Amino acid sequence: MQTNTPPRSTTRTIRLTRRGRAALVVTGAVVAGTAVAVPLLMLKGEEKPAKPAATLVIPEGWRAGQVYAAVDKALALPSGTTKKAVPRAHLKLPNDAEGNPEGFLFPATYPVPEKATPEQLLATMVDTANKKFNGAPIAAGAQRNAMNVYQAVTIASIVQAEAADKADMGKVARVIFNRLERGMPLQMDSTINYALNRHTLRTTLSDTRINNPYNSYQRMGLPPTPIDNPGAEAMRAAINPTPGNWLYFITVKPGDTRFTDDYAQHQRNVAEFNAQHRSPSTSPSR
């Protein structure tokens, strides 16, 4: 049953936590701390894997657009080439994805053979995701929580974008489940950032009013697709959320993410966040 969401603060909209990411791109390969390594690609007509010319690392939480750009750079291709190659790659995606690989470009370290193509790299990423997501325990965990794998990946992508650190992932997932079960809008800044193709710590009231299917302040339920490509920790959190009754959270400062089910307490946490991030040249969002 849908319940009324408490009114927004007069000094700031209700907002949950969020984080940004960065990776270092060097000499055609992306360098970042992703542990999973994928075996060498087998190019068509070859009896053994092609010798890698470079290594491509896809960090956890990257959006599809970032992955496409990294593949273009790794293969020394014009910008936009990999994105255009998606329809030709015949990726093995769930029907719910409708051909959009967002969420299934699995974060890992990928070898890049000299003759590799964007289609091959994308297919390897999606195949890796399918192996991770479609077997136990992910598929079983999704079923246990009355959802399919695509919905679990969508939740994991929000967890990946919102959690300040891995220790918070299970609690963030629980907030998502609690809000869905209560018929509350998710009100996640990360989905608005995705809609606006940006990464920011500030979400204005006007941002929350945009007419977009990814606006989780205005639209009920999950966004139509994942909003990034989550890693293994976020996926585990999505199928095994930490027990709790939390409905709100915000990272007041690094290492201090506060979860609560009390709206008044959340507003006090928001006020503390605003006080720490306010400067003479900026005013709080209204």
N, C-alpha and C positions, 0 to 999 in steps of 0.2 A: 504494500500500500504506500502510495506517495505521501510524504509528510512535508510540511512547510519548512523551508530552510530559514534559520534565524536571519534577521535583517542584517545587511552589510553595515560595517562601521561607517560613521560619518567622516572619519579621517582616512580610511583605507578600506578597500574591498577585502573580503575574506580571501585569503590566499594560503595555499599550502606551500611546501618547500620546493626547491628546485636547485639544480646545479648545472654548471657548464663544463665542457670538456675541451681539451686541446690535444693535438698530436703533432709530432714533428715530422715533416715531410723532407726527406733527404735523398738526393740523387735517384729519383724515380721510385723510391720505396718509402712506405710509411713506417716510421719507427715509433713504437709505443709498447706498453707493457701488457700484451695479451699472450697468455700462456699456451693456449691450444695450438698445436701445429698440425697441419694437414699434409698428407703424403703428396709426393710429386704427381703432377698431372700427366696423364697418358694422352699424347696427341694422336690423332687419327692416323692409322697405318703404321704406328710404331710398336715394336715388341717390348720395349722397356720405357720407363719414364724419361721424358726429355730432361736434359740437364738444365737446372734453373739458372737464369741469367740474373735474377734479382729475387728479393723477398718482399712480399706485400703484407703488411700488418693492418688488419681492420680492428680498431679499438671498440670495446663495448660501448654501446650508446650512439654510435655514428648513425646518421640518417642515410637513406639511400643516395641522396644527392652527393653527400660526402664520399661515399663508397665509389660512386661513378667517377668523381673527379680524381680519386686516388688511382683507380684503374687506368684512366686516361694518362695520368702522369707516369705510372709504372711502365706502360706500354709505349710511351712517347707518342700518344695520339692527340689529335686536335680536341680541344674541350668540347664536350657534348657527344663524343663518339660512343662512349659506353652506354649512355642513357638511350641513344637511338638504337642500340643493339639489343635492348631488352626484348622486344617482340620476336626477334630472330633467334633468341637463345632457347626458346621452347622450355622454359623453366618449369619444373615439377612443383607447382604451387597448389595450395588448397583451393578449392572452388571459391571459398569466401574471399580470397585475395583478388579475384578477377584480374589476374595478370600483373598485379602490383607486388613486387618482391620485398617491399618494406617489411621489416621484421624477420625476414628469412635470408638475409645476407649475413651469415653467421660470423661473429667476431672471432678471428683466428689469425694465425700466421700462415700465409699461402706462398708456396714457391711459384715463381713466374718464369717458365721456360722461354727460351728465345723466340719460339714460334707461337706462343700463346696468343689467344684472341680474347676480346672482351666477353664474347659468348661463353667461352670455356671457363674463364674465371668466375663469371656470374653463376654458371651452372654448378661449379664446384662448391661455391658458397651455399647455394640453395640445397644441394645434395647433403652437405655437411649439416645444415640446419635440420633437414628431414630426418637424418640419422639420430640427431640429438633429441628431437622433439617427438617423433612418432613411436619411439619405443618406451619401455618402462624406464624410469618412473614418471616421465613427463605426461605421456598420454593417459596413464592410469590416474595420475594426480589430477589432471584436468577433468576426467570423468567423475572422479570422486567429488569434485567441487561443482558438478552439474554444468560443465562447460566443455566446449570442444577445444582442440589444440590451438586454433586460430585465436579464439578469445583469450586463452591463456597467454599466448605470445603478445597480444595487445595489452593485457594487464602488465605483463613483464616489461614491456617497453615503457610504460608509464612509471613503473617502479624504478627502472634504470635511469630515467630522466629526473625523477624527483628525489630519490634517496641521497642524502648527503654522503653516506658511506655504506658499506656492505652490511654493517651491523643494524642499520635502520631499514633495510629492504623488507624484512618480514612484517614490520609494523606499518610501513607504507602500504604494502599489499593488503593488510587487514583494514586500513582506512578505506581503501577502494571497495573491498567486499562489504564493509559495514554500510557505506553510503549506498551502494547498489541495492542491498537488502532492504534499506529503509526508504527507497524511492527518492533519494536525494541526488541532486546533480553532483558530479565529481568535483567540479570547481578546481581543476588543476591548471596551473599556469603553463605547464609544459605542453599541454595540448594547444593552447593559444599560441605559444611560441612556434609550434609546428605549423599551425595555420598561417602564421605571418612570416614563416621561414626565417626565424631569428633565434638568438639565445640572449636572454636578458634576465636580470634579477628583479625588474620592476614591471608590474602589470597595472595599467591604469583602468579606471572605470570604463572609459570608452573602449578599451581593448576587450573587456568582458561583454560588450554589446555587439561585437561584430557578427554579421550573418554568415556563419561558416559551420559546416558539419563537425569541425574539430573544436568548436567553442563549447567546452564542457561546463561553462557557467550557464549557458542558455539551453543546451541540448541534454536530454536525459540519457543515461546508459553510457556504454563505451563508445569511443570514437570509431569511425567506420573502418579504420585500419590501425595497425601499430604505428607509433610515432617515431620509432628508431629501431635499431637492431640490437636486442638485448642479449646479454651474456648468460652463462650458466647460473650464476648466483641469483640474478633477477628472475630467471625461470623457476628456480627452486622456491624462491619467495612467493611467486605467483600461485604455485600449487600447494604450498605449505605456509600460509600466512601465520604470523605469530598470534596466538590467542590474545584477545583484548577487545575493549569496547570503544576505542578511539574513533573520533570523527574528524578531527582537525590536527594539523601539525605545521610547524614552521621552524626553519633553521635560524635561530636568533643570531648565532655567530658560529664560526667553525667549531665543530665538535659539540655543539649545543642545539640539538634538534628536540623540540618539545611536542609531545603527543598528548592530546586530551580529548575527553568527550564533553567537556563543559565549554559552551560558547563564550561565556564571560571570561573564563581563564584564557581561552584562545585569543580574545581581543586584547587582553593584557600582554600576552606574548607578542602579538602583532605590534602593539604600541612600543614595546621594548625594541623590536626589530627596527621600526621606523626611526626611533630616537638614535639608534646606533648608525643608521645609514643616511640620516638627514645631514645636509650640508647647507651653508648659507646661500648657495646659489641654486638650490633646488627646494621644492616644496613637496609635501607628501601627496600621493595620488588621492583623488577625490572621486 
